[in-house]
């Protein structure tokens, strides 16, 4: 199932909502350049924990997630990046409604489960 969001539908994350979420986590504008807040800003990601990164095709943050995965891989960190085609930001919250989201959630938990054993 492909979900193509209507920009007026309220289902797509907006710049305003991203700024609002960011303000919940930052104490000052200095935090915006803190590599602990935005790990992709680290000069050297060597030694970072391995990662499973899920992006959504129609998420404004998709490219940022994929760039982070590449940066980890270039630092010899085991990073798997999966793009959910046709999906929007937060799609996993709707896995009970969207069969493709449920399938992806099951796949991710299986991958994580193997890593934890």
C-alpha positions as CSV (number, residue, x, y, z in Angstrom):
1,X,0.0,0.0,0.0
2,X,1.4,3.4,-0.9
3,X,0.4,6.4,1.1
4,X,0.7,9.7,-0.8
5,X,-0.1,12.4,1.7
6,X,-2.1,15.4,0.9
7,X,-0.1,18.4,2.3
8,X,-3.3,19.8,3.7
9,X,-4.4,16.5,5.4
10,X,-2.4,17.0,8.6
11,X,-0.8,13.6,8.2
12,X,2.5,15.0,7.0
13,X,5.1,16.3,9.4
14,X,5.6,20.0,8.8
15,X,8.4,22.4,9.4
16,X,6.4,24.0,12.1
17,X,5.9,20.7,13.9
18,X,9.5,19.8,13.5
19,X,10.5,23.1,15.1
20,X,8.0,22.5,17.9
21,X,9.4,19.0,18.7
22,X,13.0,20.3,18.6
23,X,12.1,23.1,21.1
24,X,10.9,20.4,23.5
25,X,14.5,19.0,23.6
26,X,16.8,21.9,23.4
27,X,17.7,24.2,26.3
28,X,19.4,26.8,24.1
29,X,20.3,27.4,20.4
30,X,23.8,26.0,21.3
31,X,22.2,22.6,21.6
32,X,21.4,22.6,17.9
33,X,25.1,22.2,17.1
34,X,25.7,19.7,19.8
35,X,26.7,16.4,18.2
36,X,25.0,14.6,21.1
37,X,21.8,16.1,20.1
38,X,22.4,15.6,16.3
39,X,24.8,12.6,16.1
40,X,25.4,13.2,12.4
41,X,27.4,16.3,13.4
42,X,30.1,14.2,15.1
43,X,33.4,14.5,13.2
44,X,34.1,10.8,13.8
45,X,31.4,8.3,14.4
46,X,33.9,5.4,14.9
47,X,32.8,3.4,18.0
48,X,29.2,4.4,17.8
49,X,26.7,1.6,18.4
50,X,25.4,-0.4,15.5
51,X,22.1,0.9,14.2
52,X,18.9,-0.1,12.4
53,X,17.6,3.1,10.8
54,X,14.1,3.2,9.3
55,X,13.1,6.0,7.0
56,X,9.8,6.8,5.3
57,X,9.8,7.7,1.6
58,X,7.5,10.7,2.1
59,X,9.1,11.9,5.3
60,X,11.0,15.3,5.1
61,X,13.6,13.6,7.4
62,X,14.1,10.7,5.1
63,X,17.3,12.0,3.5
64,X,18.8,13.0,6.9
65,X,18.3,9.4,8.2
66,X,19.9,7.9,5.1
67,X,22.8,10.3,5.3
68,X,23.3,9.3,9.0
69,X,23.4,5.7,8.0
70,X,26.0,6.4,5.3
71,X,28.1,8.4,7.8
72,X,28.0,5.5,10.2
73,X,29.0,3.0,7.5
74,X,31.8,5.3,6.4
75,X,33.0,5.1,10.0
76,X,33.0,1.3,9.9
77,X,29.9,1.1,12.1
78,X,27.4,-1.6,11.3
79,X,24.3,0.3,10.1
80,X,21.3,-1.0,8.3
81,X,19.0,1.5,6.6
82,X,15.6,0.5,5.4
83,X,13.4,2.9,3.5
84,X,9.7,2.3,3.7
85,X,8.4,3.1,0.3
86,X,5.2,5.1,0.1
87,X,5.1,5.8,3.8
88,X,5.0,9.0,5.8
89,X,6.7,10.1,9.1
90,X,5.4,8.0,12.0
91,X,3.9,5.3,9.8
92,X,4.8,2.6,12.3
93,X,2.3,4.1,14.7
94,X,-0.4,2.9,12.3
95,X,0.8,-0.6,11.8
96,X,-2.6,-1.8,13.1
97,X,-4.2,-0.1,10.1
98,X,-1.6,-0.4,7.4
99,X,-0.6,-4.0,6.6
100,X,2.7,-2.9,4.9
101,X,3.7,-1.0,8.1
102,X,2.9,-4.1,10.2
103,X,5.0,-6.2,7.9
104,X,7.9,-3.8,8.2
105,X,7.6,-3.6,12.0
106,X,7.7,-7.4,12.2
107,X,10.8,-7.4,10.0
108,X,12.6,-4.7,12.1
109,X,11.8,-6.6,15.4
110,X,13.2,-9.8,13.9
111,X,16.4,-8.0,12.9
112,X,16.7,-6.4,16.3
113,X,15.9,-9.6,18.1
114,X,18.7,-11.4,16.3
115,X,21.1,-8.7,17.3
116,X,20.1,-9.0,20.9
117,X,20.6,-12.7,21.1
